[in-house]
Amino acid sequence: MIATPDDYSWFSRERFPELADAYCFTYVRGLTPEELVTWLGVRVDDCSRMTLDELIRYSSTGFYERQAFGAIAVGDWVLLVEANGGLGVTKEIIMPLSAGTRLVSHFYLEVKGMDYFHWIEDGKIRFEFLHQDGYSHWIEDGKMQLEFPQMEGYSAEMPDELAETMERMGSADPHEGPSFLLAECLTGITRTPQLLEESTYLCGGVPKPR
């Protein structure tokens, strides 16, 4: 069955009121949650096992001191879940983290109109969508097009792997299903509410620079 943006309509503020408007999901192939935590510089012994609700509450405390995260294994991938966090779109983290593997992340912050999607393969950006403060980078006729002229100069080829998925996305806002479709296309993982709600996360925090 071919997925469409409507298949992800369940991810809404009605069902996930403290996550849907400010989240970052990051997939890394070939790592375990423990390996990812260690790579982030956090001791596994300092982490705790939490439900999604507990992770969200943990993320809201100490917000200015650390970036909280929860990690779970999904097949051959590790999924990093952040409530109001941005480790998965921090280039200084995700570029080296993708070495020798594939990394896919998408980030959304409703209050600032920020919507980012990254596909990085072994330290090389294969595709990214960036929307912030009223301007966008997007794909059209195989080239990255810009919505406003002040952003001139950025262009990129659209990977063949995403062509069919991009066509199915239509004109829907990327965070309202399409980013989930892109992630599913690149990872083979279908995100479900049960995956988010019923998993037990390995949770910790990366200290923020003072």
Contacts in CASP RR format, 6 or more apart in sequence:
PFRMAT RR
TARGET T0000
AUTHOR 0000-0000-0000
METHOD contacts of the structure
MODEL  1
MIATPDDYSWFSRERFPELADAYCFTYVRGLTPEELVTWLGVRVDDCSRM
TLDELIRYSSTGFYERQAFGAIAVGDWVLLVEANGGLGVTKEIIMPLSAG
TRLVSHFYLEVKGMDYFHWIEDGKIRFEFLHQDGYSHWIEDGKMQLEFPQ
MEGYSAEMPDELAETMERMGSADPHEGPSFLLAECLTGITRTPQLLEEST
YLCGGVPKPR
2 168 0 8 1.000
3 168 0 8 1.000
3 181 0 8 1.000
3 184 0 8 1.000
3 190 0 8 1.000
4 168 0 8 1.000
4 181 0 8 1.000
5 168 0 8 1.000
5 169 0 8 1.000
5 170 0 8 1.000
5 172 0 8 1.000
5 176 0 8 1.000
5 177 0 8 1.000
5 178 0 8 1.000
5 180 0 8 1.000
5 181 0 8 1.000
6 177 0 8 1.000
7 177 0 8 1.000
8 176 0 8 1.000
8 177 0 8 1.000
8 180 0 8 1.000
8 181 0 8 1.000
8 191 0 8 1.000
9 176 0 8 1.000
9 177 0 8 1.000
10 193 0 8 1.000
11 20 0 8 1.000
11 177 0 8 1.000
11 180 0 8 1.000
11 191 0 8 1.000
11 193 0 8 1.000
12 20 0 8 1.000
13 20 0 8 1.000
13 21 0 8 1.000
15 193 0 8 1.000
16 196 0 8 1.000
18 56 0 8 1.000
18 60 0 8 1.000
18 83 0 8 1.000
19 52 0 8 1.000
19 56 0 8 1.000
19 83 0 8 1.000
19 196 0 8 1.000
21 108 0 8 1.000
21 109 0 8 1.000
21 110 0 8 1.000
21 111 0 8 1.000
22 83 0 8 1.000
22 84 0 8 1.000
22 85 0 8 1.000
22 108 0 8 1.000
22 109 0 8 1.000
22 110 0 8 1.000
22 111 0 8 1.000
23 81 0 8 1.000
23 82 0 8 1.000
23 83 0 8 1.000
23 84 0 8 1.000
23 85 0 8 1.000
23 107 0 8 1.000
23 108 0 8 1.000
24 80 0 8 1.000
24 81 0 8 1.000
24 82 0 8 1.000
24 85 0 8 1.000
24 86 0 8 1.000
24 87 0 8 1.000
24 88 0 8 1.000
24 89 0 8 1.000
24 105 0 8 1.000
24 106 0 8 1.000
24 107 0 8 1.000
24 108 0 8 1.000
25 79 0 8 1.000
25 80 0 8 1.000
25 81 0 8 1.000
25 82 0 8 1.000
25 105 0 8 1.000
25 106 0 8 1.000
25 107 0 8 1.000
25 183 0 8 1.000
25 191 0 8 1.000
26 79 0 8 1.000
26 80 0 8 1.000
26 82 0 8 1.000
26 87 0 8 1.000
26 88 0 8 1.000
26 94 0 8 1.000
26 103 0 8 1.000
26 104 0 8 1.000
26 105 0 8 1.000
27 74 0 8 1.000
27 77 0 8 1.000
27 78 0 8 1.000
27 79 0 8 1.000
27 80 0 8 1.000
27 102 0 8 1.000
27 103 0 8 1.000
27 104 0 8 1.000
27 105 0 8 1.000
27 183 0 8 1.000
27 186 0 8 1.000
27 187 0 8 1.000
27 189 0 8 1.000
28 36 0 8 1.000
28 77 0 8 1.000
28 78 0 8 1.000
28 80 0 8 1.000
28 97 0 8 1.000
28 98 0 8 1.000
28 101 0 8 1.000
28 102 0 8 1.000
28 103 0 8 1.000
29 76 0 8 1.000
29 77 0 8 1.000
29 101 0 8 1.000
29 102 0 8 1.000
29 103 0 8 1.000
29 187 0 8 1.000
30 76 0 8 1.000
30 77 0 8 1.000
30 78 0 8 1.000
30 101 0 8 1.000
31 39 0 8 1.000
31 77 0 8 1.000
31 78 0 8 1.000
31 101 0 8 1.000
32 73 0 8 1.000
32 78 0 8 1.000
33 70 0 8 1.000
33 71 0 8 1.000
33 72 0 8 1.000
33 73 0 8 1.000
33 78 0 8 1.000
33 202 0 8 1.000
34 44 0 8 1.000
34 202 0 8 1.000
35 78 0 8 1.000
36 71 0 8 1.000
36 78 0 8 1.000
36 80 0 8 1.000
37 43 0 8 1.000
37 44 0 8 1.000
37 47 0 8 1.000
37 71 0 8 1.000
37 202 0 8 1.000
37 204 0 8 1.000
38 44 0 8 1.000
39 97 0 8 1.000
40 69 0 8 1.000
40 87 0 8 1.000
40 93 0 8 1.000
40 206 0 8 1.000
41 206 0 8 1.000
42 204 0 8 1.000
42 205 0 8 1.000
42 206 0 8 1.000
44 202 0 8 1.000
46 204 0 8 1.000
47 202 0 8 1.000
47 203 0 8 1.000
47 204 0 8 1.000
48 58 0 8 1.000
48 202 0 8 1.000
48 203 0 8 1.000
48 204 0 8 1.000
49 200 0 8 1.000
49 201 0 8 1.000
49 202 0 8 1.000
49 203 0 8 1.000
50 58 0 8 1.000
50 70 0 8 1.000
50 200 0 8 1.000
50 201 0 8 1.000
50 203 0 8 1.000
51 200 0 8 1.000
51 201 0 8 1.000
52 81 0 8 1.000
52 196 0 8 1.000
52 197 0 8 1.000
52 199 0 8 1.000
52 201 0 8 1.000
54 203 0 8 1.000
55 68 0 8 1.000
55 70 0 8 1.000
55 81 0 8 1.000
55 83 0 8 1.000
55 201 0 8 1.000
55 203 0 8 1.000
56 83 0 8 1.000
58 68 0 8 1.000
58 203 0 8 1.000
58 204 0 8 1.000
59 68 0 8 1.000
59 82 0 8 1.000
59 83 0 8 1.000
59 84 0 8 1.000
59 85 0 8 1.000
60 83 0 8 1.000
60 84 0 8 1.000
62 68 0 8 1.000
63 84 0 8 1.000
64 208 0 8 1.000
65 207 0 8 1.000
65 208 0 8 1.000
66 204 0 8 1.000
66 205 0 8 1.000
66 206 0 8 1.000
66 207 0 8 1.000
66 208 0 8 1.000
67 82 0 8 1.000
67 85 0 8 1.000
67 86 0 8 1.000
67 87 0 8 1.000
67 205 0 8 1.000
67 206 0 8 1.000
67 208 0 8 1.000
68 82 0 8 1.000
68 83 0 8 1.000
68 85 0 8 1.000
68 203 0 8 1.000
68 204 0 8 1.000
68 205 0 8 1.000
69 80 0 8 1.000
69 81 0 8 1.000
69 82 0 8 1.000
69 85 0 8 1.000
69 87 0 8 1.000
69 203 0 8 1.000
69 204 0 8 1.000
69 205 0 8 1.000
69 206 0 8 1.000
70 80 0 8 1.000
70 81 0 8 1.000
70 82 0 8 1.000
70 201 0 8 1.000
70 202 0 8 1.000
70 203 0 8 1.000
70 204 0 8 1.000
71 78 0 8 1.000
71 79 0 8 1.000
71 80 0 8 1.000
71 81 0 8 1.000
71 201 0 8 1.000
71 202 0 8 1.000
71 203 0 8 1.000
72 78 0 8 1.000
72 79 0 8 1.000
72 81 0 8 1.000
72 199 0 8 1.000
72 200 0 8 1.000
72 201 0 8 1.000
72 202 0 8 1.000
73 79 0 8 1.000
74 189 0 8 1.000
74 195 0 8 1.000
75 189 0 8 1.000
77 187 0 8 1.000
77 189 0 8 1.000
79 189 0 8 1.000
80 87 0 8 1.000
80 88 0 8 1.000
81 196 0 8 1.000
81 201 0 8 1.000
82 88 0 8 1.000
84 109 0 8 1.000
85 107 0 8 1.000
86 107 0 8 1.000
87 93 0 8 1.000
87 94 0 8 1.000
87 206 0 8 1.000
88 94 0 8 1.000
88 105 0 8 1.000
88 107 0 8 1.000
88 118 0 8 1.000
89 105 0 8 1.000
89 107 0 8 1.000
89 116 0 8 1.000
89 118 0 8 1.000
94 103 0 8 1.000
94 105 0 8 1.000
94 118 0 8 1.000
94 120 0 8 1.000
95 120 0 8 1.000
95 123 0 8 1.000
96 123 0 8 1.000
97 103 0 8 1.000
98 120 0 8 1.000
98 121 0 8 1.000
98 122 0 8 1.000
98 123 0 8 1.000
99 122 0 8 1.000
99 123 0 8 1.000
100 122 0 8 1.000
100 123 0 8 1.000
101 122 0 8 1.000
102 119 0 8 1.000
102 120 0 8 1.000
102 121 0 8 1.000
102 122 0 8 1.000
102 186 0 8 1.000
102 187 0 8 1.000
103 118 0 8 1.000
103 119 0 8 1.000
103 120 0 8 1.000
103 121 0 8 1.000
104 118 0 8 1.000
104 119 0 8 1.000
104 120 0 8 1.000
104 182 0 8 1.000
104 183 0 8 1.000
104 186 0 8 1.000
104 187 0 8 1.000
105 116 0 8 1.000
105 117 0 8 1.000
105 118 0 8 1.000
106 115 0 8 1.000
106 116 0 8 1.000
106 117 0 8 1.000
106 118 0 8 1.000
106 174 0 8 1.000
106 175 0 8 1.000
106 179 0 8 1.000
106 180 0 8 1.000
106 182 0 8 1.000
106 183 0 8 1.000
107 114 0 8 1.000
107 115 0 8 1.000
107 116 0 8 1.000
107 117 0 8 1.000
108 114 0 8 1.000
108 115 0 8 1.000
108 116 0 8 1.000
108 175 0 8 1.000
108 179 0 8 1.000
109 115 0 8 1.000
112 132 0 8 1.000
112 133 0 8 1.000
113 131 0 8 1.000
113 132 0 8 1.000
113 133 0 8 1.000
113 134 0 8 1.000
114 131 0 8 1.000
114 132 0 8 1.000
114 133 0 8 1.000
115 129 0 8 1.000
115 130 0 8 1.000
115 131 0 8 1.000
115 132 0 8 1.000
115 173 0 8 1.000
115 174 0 8 1.000
115 175 0 8 1.000
115 179 0 8 1.000
116 128 0 8 1.000
116 129 0 8 1.000
116 130 0 8 1.000
116 131 0 8 1.000
116 132 0 8 1.000
117 127 0 8 1.000
117 128 0 8 1.000
117 129 0 8 1.000
117 130 0 8 1.000
117 174 0 8 1.000
117 179 0 8 1.000
117 182 0 8 1.000
118 125 0 8 1.000
118 127 0 8 1.000
118 128 0 8 1.000
119 125 0 8 1.000
119 126 0 8 1.000
119 127 0 8 1.000
119 128 0 8 1.000
119 159 0 8 1.000
119 162 0 8 1.000
119 182 0 8 1.000
119 186 0 8 1.000
120 126 0 8 1.000
126 159 0 8 1.000
127 156 0 8 1.000
127 158 0 8 1.000
127 159 0 8 1.000
127 162 0 8 1.000
128 137 0 8 1.000
128 156 0 8 1.000
129 136 0 8 1.000
129 137 0 8 1.000
129 138 0 8 1.000
129 139 0 8 1.000
129 174 0 8 1.000
129 179 0 8 1.000
130 136 0 8 1.000
130 137 0 8 1.000
131 137 0 8 1.000
131 174 0 8 1.000
134 147 0 8 1.000
134 148 0 8 1.000
135 146 0 8 1.000
135 147 0 8 1.000
135 148 0 8 1.000
135 150 0 8 1.000
135 151 0 8 1.000
136 146 0 8 1.000
136 147 0 8 1.000
137 144 0 8 1.000
137 145 0 8 1.000
137 146 0 8 1.000
137 151 0 8 1.000
137 154 0 8 1.000
138 144 0 8 1.000
138 145 0 8 1.000
138 147 0 8 1.000
139 145 0 8 1.000
139 158 0 8 1.000
139 166 0 8 1.000
142 157 0 8 1.000
142 158 0 8 1.000
143 155 0 8 1.000
143 156 0 8 1.000
143 157 0 8 1.000
143 158 0 8 1.000
144 154 0 8 1.000
144 155 0 8 1.000
144 156 0 8 1.000
144 158 0 8 1.000
145 155 0 8 1.000
146 152 0 8 1.000
146 153 0 8 1.000
146 154 0 8 1.000
158 166 0 8 1.000
161 185 0 8 1.000
161 186 0 8 1.000
162 182 0 8 1.000
162 185 0 8 1.000
162 186 0 8 1.000
165 181 0 8 1.000
165 182 0 8 1.000
165 185 0 8 1.000
168 181 0 8 1.000
169 178 0 8 1.000
169 181 0 8 1.000
169 182 0 8 1.000
170 178 0 8 1.000
172 178 0 8 1.000
180 191 0 8 1.000
183 189 0 8 1.000
183 191 0 8 1.000
184 190 0 8 1.000
184 191 0 8 1.000
END
